[in-house]
Amino acid sequence: MTHVPLILVADDVPANVELLYDQLAMLGYRVISATDGPSAVEMCFANKPDLCILDVAMPAGSLRVDDRSTGFEVCRRLKRDPRTERIPVIFVTALNDTTDRVKAIEAGGDDFLTKPHNRQILSARVRSLLRLKFATDALDDSYRKLRELEKVRDDLMKMIVHDLKTPLTSVLASLEMALDGDFGAVSEMQRRVLGDAESKAEDLLGLIGDLLEVARIEENAIDLDLSPIAPGAFVTEIVHEWDVRFQQEGATVFVDVAEDAPVINADKGLLKRVFANLIQNALTHTRSGVQITILAHRDTATGGILFTVADNGPGIPPEYHELIFRKFERAKQPEVPRVRSSGLGLAFCKLAVEVHGGRIWVRSTEGKGSQFHMALPVNPPMQELAAARGT
């Protein structure tokens, strides 16, 4: 069934209302009318018209403004209310002063016609504003449906992830027992196969952890476990933990921590996972012999710290520099066939850095490596707020 637009005409002169009523009815529109400011506002809230045509000067009643400004006040009230804010408003008045036009714009009016109005101009402007409103309504409806679908998807994902974690933990326990020989002797071939299965299961358990962690951060349901972090000791600890993997991959690591790099308060566990994701990306996106550089310097702009994890890998095309920080998105790099990515690692990094009050970005050129930069404040904003409150 085709929607026939409903238009409200508000004017205290019956002849003016009748004229507009006849013209709009001939154009195929439904019309309702009001004769003063309060009734115009009330009818808009009650009937939700697709467009309002307001006279400027009409009885103000309970609106508490001068009768010469009633139309402007009606428009202001409609535009302030979420129920009616998108209803287009055309002012039709005998006044033709520039000041009145300015007041109409300031009140939120969408168009302005002077009496006596031209029927063809009125028709064209009404059609134009209605087309704009319907397009805006359709866009808003599509956005609302998209948000609903995203919520359903996220809820389903969280439900599946929770249901996967328990059986996967049992699988890992069984594989570990088999490797330990609890079920009998294991040949070298069986050990390699079981070890590979255990490794893949551990990867899957890590992915499930990332999914849950991303969901918690997005819902602001994570509490930071803050502690003082000295950049030099922190970076040294990370390099030590990855030393065996670096040797296996034939990677060369360079570290440069500036003497003035400040001690920061941060969640050490979360930051370690951020570095782990960045280092893992550097290792897996380069065929062999990657060079990784880890830097820590004072951020001169904020007084906080600026970490950098750089590599000499294949680089990232410019069109992906923002995209890679979104969930389930990743740069396409067919030249590195061993790379398998969920598209969650960098999304997690972004959320973890932002929950500390910092930001992360990438500088990269194809064929010339990538540099991931993290700027973190000395104290996360939440800690500063708690200190200000004395809690």
C-alpha positions in Angstrom: 0.0 0.0 0.0 1.4 3.4 -1.1 2.0 5.9 1.7 0.2 9.2 1.0 2.2 12.0 2.7 0.4 13.9 5.5 1.0 17.6 5.7 0.1 19.9 8.6 -0.9 23.5 7.8 -0.9 25.9 10.8 -2.4 29.4 10.2 -4.9 31.4 12.2 -6.6 32.8 9.0 -9.2 30.3 7.7 -8.9 31.6 4.1 -5.2 30.8 4.1 -5.7 27.4 5.5 -8.5 26.7 2.9 -6.2 27.8 0.1 -3.3 25.6 1.1 -5.6 22.7 1.8 -7.1 22.8 -1.7 -3.7 23.2 -3.4 -2.1 20.3 -1.4 -5.2 18.1 -1.8 -5.0 18.6 -5.6 -1.4 17.4 -5.5 -2.5 14.2 -3.8 -1.5 14.9 -0.2 -3.5 14.4 3.0 -3.9 17.6 5.0 -4.6 18.4 8.7 -4.7 21.9 10.1 -4.1 23.9 13.3 -5.0 27.5 14.1 -2.5 28.4 16.9 0.9 27.4 18.2 0.0 25.0 21.0 -2.4 23.0 18.8 0.2 22.9 16.0 2.7 21.3 18.4 0.2 18.9 19.8 -1.0 17.8 16.4 2.6 17.2 15.3 3.3 14.9 18.3 0.0 13.1 17.8 -0.1 12.6 14.0 3.6 12.7 13.0 3.0 14.5 9.7 5.6 14.2 6.9 5.8 18.0 6.5 4.7 21.1 8.3 3.7 24.4 6.8 3.7 27.1 9.4 2.6 30.7 9.5 5.0 32.8 11.6 2.4 35.1 13.2 -0.5 33.3 15.0 -1.7 33.0 18.6 1.0 31.8 20.9 -1.2 30.6 23.8 0.8 28.6 26.3 4.0 28.8 24.3 4.9 32.1 26.1 6.3 34.0 23.1 5.1 37.0 21.2 2.4 36.2 18.6 4.6 37.4 15.9 7.1 34.7 16.7 4.8 31.7 17.3 5.8 29.8 14.2 9.5 30.1 15.1 8.8 28.7 18.6 6.7 25.8 17.2 9.6 24.9 14.8 12.1 25.1 17.7 10.0 22.7 19.8 9.6 20.2 16.9 13.3 20.2 16.1 14.3 19.7 19.8 12.1 16.6 20.2 13.5 13.2 18.8 9.9 12.3 17.8 9.6 15.2 15.4 13.1 16.5 14.7 13.2 15.2 11.1 9.9 16.7 10.0 10.6 19.4 7.4 9.2 22.8 8.1 8.2 25.5 5.6 7.4 29.0 6.8 4.7 30.8 4.8 4.2 34.4 5.9 3.5 37.9 4.7 6.7 39.1 6.3 9.5 39.6 3.9 12.3 40.9 6.1 15.8 39.5 6.1 15.7 39.3 9.9 12.7 37.0 9.7 14.5 34.7 7.3 17.4 34.5 9.7 15.1 33.7 12.5 13.5 30.9 10.4 16.9 29.4 9.8 17.9 29.7 13.4 14.7 28.0 14.5 15.5 25.0 12.3 13.2 25.8 9.3 13.9 24.1 6.0 12.3 26.6 3.7 10.7 30.0 3.6 7.9 31.3 1.3 6.2 34.7 1.3 2.5 35.5 0.8 1.0 35.4 -1.7 2.8 32.3 -2.6 3.2 30.8 -6.0 1.4 27.4 -6.3 4.0 25.9 -8.6 6.9 26.9 -6.3 5.1 25.6 -3.3 4.5 22.3 -5.1 8.2 22.0 -6.1 9.5 22.7 -2.6 7.0 20.4 -0.9 8.0 17.6 -3.2 11.7 18.3 -2.8 11.5 18.3 1.1 9.3 15.1 1.1 11.8 13.3 -1.1 14.6 14.3 1.2 12.7 13.2 4.3 11.7 9.8 2.9 15.3 9.2 1.8 16.5 10.1 5.3 13.9 7.9 6.9 14.9 5.0 4.7 18.5 5.5 5.5 17.8 5.6 9.3 15.6 2.5 9.0 18.4 0.6 7.2 20.9 1.7 9.8 18.6 0.6 12.6 18.1 -2.8 11.0 21.9 -3.1 10.5 22.6 -2.4 14.2 20.0 -5.0 15.1 21.6 -7.6 12.8 25.0 -6.7 14.3 23.7 -7.2 17.8 22.2 -10.6 16.8 25.5 -11.6 15.2 27.6 -10.5 18.2 25.2 -12.3 20.7 25.3 -15.4 18.6 29.1 -15.2 18.4 29.5 -14.9 22.1 27.1 -17.8 22.7 29.0 -20.0 20.3 32.4 -19.0 21.8 31.3 -19.8 25.3 29.9 -23.2 24.2 33.2 -24.0 22.4 35.5 -23.3 25.2 34.5 -26.2 27.5 34.8 -29.1 25.0 38.0 -27.6 23.6 39.6 -27.6 27.0 38.7 -31.3 27.3 40.2 -32.0 23.9 43.5 -30.3 25.0 43.6 -32.3 28.2 43.1 -35.6 26.3 45.9 -34.7 23.8 48.2 -33.8 26.6 47.5 -37.1 28.4 48.1 -39.0 25.1 51.4 -37.2 24.6 52.5 -38.0 28.1 51.9 -41.7 27.4 49.0 -42.1 29.8 47.2 -44.3 27.3 50.2 -46.3 26.2 53.4 -45.9 24.3 53.4 -43.3 21.5 55.5 -43.6 18.4 57.5 -40.7 17.0 55.0 -40.3 14.1 52.1 -40.3 16.5 53.9 -37.8 18.8 54.3 -35.4 15.9 50.7 -35.7 14.8 49.4 -35.3 18.3 51.7 -32.4 18.9 50.5 -30.7 15.8 46.9 -31.2 16.9 47.6 -29.9 20.3 49.3 -26.8 18.8 46.3 -26.1 16.6 43.9 -26.6 19.5 46.0 -24.1 21.6 45.7 -21.6 18.7 41.9 -22.1 18.6 41.7 -21.6 22.4 43.7 -18.4 22.0 41.3 -17.2 19.3 38.3 -17.9 21.6 40.1 -15.9 24.3 40.6 -13.0 21.9 36.9 -13.1 21.0 35.8 -13.0 24.6 38.3 -10.3 25.4 37.3 -8.1 22.5 33.6 -8.5 23.5 34.4 -7.5 27.1 36.4 -4.4 26.1 33.7 -3.3 23.6 31.1 -3.6 26.4 33.3 -1.7 28.9 33.2 -4.8 31.1 36.9 -5.0 31.6 38.8 -3.7 34.7 42.4 -2.8 34.1 44.9 -4.3 36.4 47.2 -1.3 36.6 50.8 -1.5 37.7 54.0 0.6 37.1 55.8 -0.5 33.9 59.4 0.5 33.3 59.8 0.5 29.5 63.3 -1.0 29.5 62.5 -3.9 31.7 59.2 -4.5 30.0 60.7 -4.7 26.5 63.6 -6.9 27.7 61.0 -9.3 29.3 59.1 -9.5 26.0 62.2 -10.2 23.9 63.3 -12.9 26.4 59.8 -14.6 26.3 60.0 -14.7 22.5 63.7 -15.7 22.2 63.1 -19.3 21.3 60.5 -18.4 18.6 62.9 -15.7 17.2 65.6 -18.4 16.9 63.2 -20.8 15.2 62.2 -18.2 12.7 65.7 -16.9 12.1 64.6 -13.4 13.2 66.9 -10.6 14.1 65.7 -8.2 16.9 66.9 -4.7 17.6 65.8 -2.8 20.7 66.1 0.9 21.5 64.7 2.3 24.7 65.3 6.0 25.3 66.6 7.0 28.7 63.8 9.5 29.1 61.0 7.0 28.3 58.7 7.4 31.2 57.4 4.7 33.6 53.7 4.3 32.9 50.8 2.8 34.7 49.1 0.1 32.6 47.7 -3.4 32.5 50.9 -5.5 31.9 49.0 -8.5 30.7 47.0 -6.6 28.1 50.1 -4.8 26.8 52.0 -8.0 26.5 49.2 -9.4 24.4 49.3 -6.3 22.2 53.0 -6.8 21.6 52.5 -10.5 21.1 50.0 -9.8 18.3 52.3 -7.3 16.6 55.4 -9.6 16.8 53.3 -12.6 15.6 52.2 -10.6 12.6 55.8 -9.6 11.8 57.0 -13.2 12.0 54.1 -14.8 10.0 53.9 -12.2 7.3 57.5 -12.5 6.3 58.9 -15.6 4.7 62.1 -15.9 6.8 64.9 -13.9 8.4 62.7 -11.0 9.4 64.2 -8.0 11.1 62.1 -6.7 14.0 62.8 -3.4 15.8 61.2 -2.5 19.1 61.4 1.2 20.2 60.3 3.0 23.3 60.6 6.8 23.5 58.9 9.7 25.3 55.9 11.0 23.4 56.8 14.7 23.2 53.2 15.6 22.3 51.6 14.2 25.4 54.5 13.4 27.9 53.5 9.7 27.7 55.3 6.9 25.9 55.5 6.0 22.2 56.2 2.3 21.5 57.0 1.1 18.0 57.2 -2.4 16.6 58.7 -2.3 13.1 59.6 -5.0 10.6 61.1 -5.3 7.1 58.3 -7.5 5.8 56.2 -7.1 2.6 54.4 -4.0 4.0 50.7 -3.1 3.9 48.9 -1.3 1.0 47.7 2.2 2.0 44.0 1.3 1.5 44.3 -1.2 4.4 45.9 1.0 7.0 42.6 1.8 8.7 40.8 -1.4 7.7 43.1 -3.8 9.4 42.1 -2.5 12.9 38.5 -3.6 12.4 37.2 -6.9 13.5 37.5 -9.8 11.0 39.3 -7.5 8.5 42.8 -8.1 7.2 45.1 -7.0 4.3 45.2 -9.5 1.4 48.7 -10.8 1.0 48.7 -13.8 -1.3 52.5 -13.8 -1.5 52.6 -15.2 2.1 50.6 -18.4 1.8 51.3 -19.7 5.3 49.5 -16.7 6.9 46.2 -17.6 8.5 44.5 -14.8 10.3 41.1 -14.5 12.1 41.2 -10.7 11.6 40.9 -10.2 15.4 44.5 -9.6 16.4 44.8 -5.9 15.4 41.2 -5.2 16.4 42.2 -6.5 19.9 45.3 -4.3 19.9 43.3 -1.2 19.0 40.7 -1.8 21.8 43.4 -2.7 24.4 45.3 0.5 23.6 42.2 2.7 23.5 41.0 1.4 26.9 44.3 2.7 28.3 43.5 6.1 26.8 46.0 5.7 24.0 46.0 5.2 20.2 47.6 2.9 17.7 48.3 3.4 14.0 50.4 2.0 11.2 52.9 3.5 8.8 53.7 1.1 5.9 54.8 1.0 2.3 54.5 -2.1 0.1 57.8 -3.9 -0.1 59.4 -1.7 2.7 58.0 -3.1 5.9 55.6 -1.8 8.5 55.8 0.3 11.6 53.1 0.0 14.3 53.1 2.9 16.7 51.4 3.0 20.1 51.0 6.2 22.1 50.1 5.6 25.7 49.6 8.1 28.5 51.5 7.8 31.8 48.1 7.3 33.6 44.9 5.9 31.9 42.1 8.5 32.1 40.1 6.2 34.4 42.9 6.3 37.0 43.2 10.1 36.8 39.4 10.3 37.3 39.6 8.0 40.4 42.5 10.1 41.8 40.5 13.3 41.3 37.6 11.8 43.2 39.9 10.5 46.0 39.0 6.9 45.5 
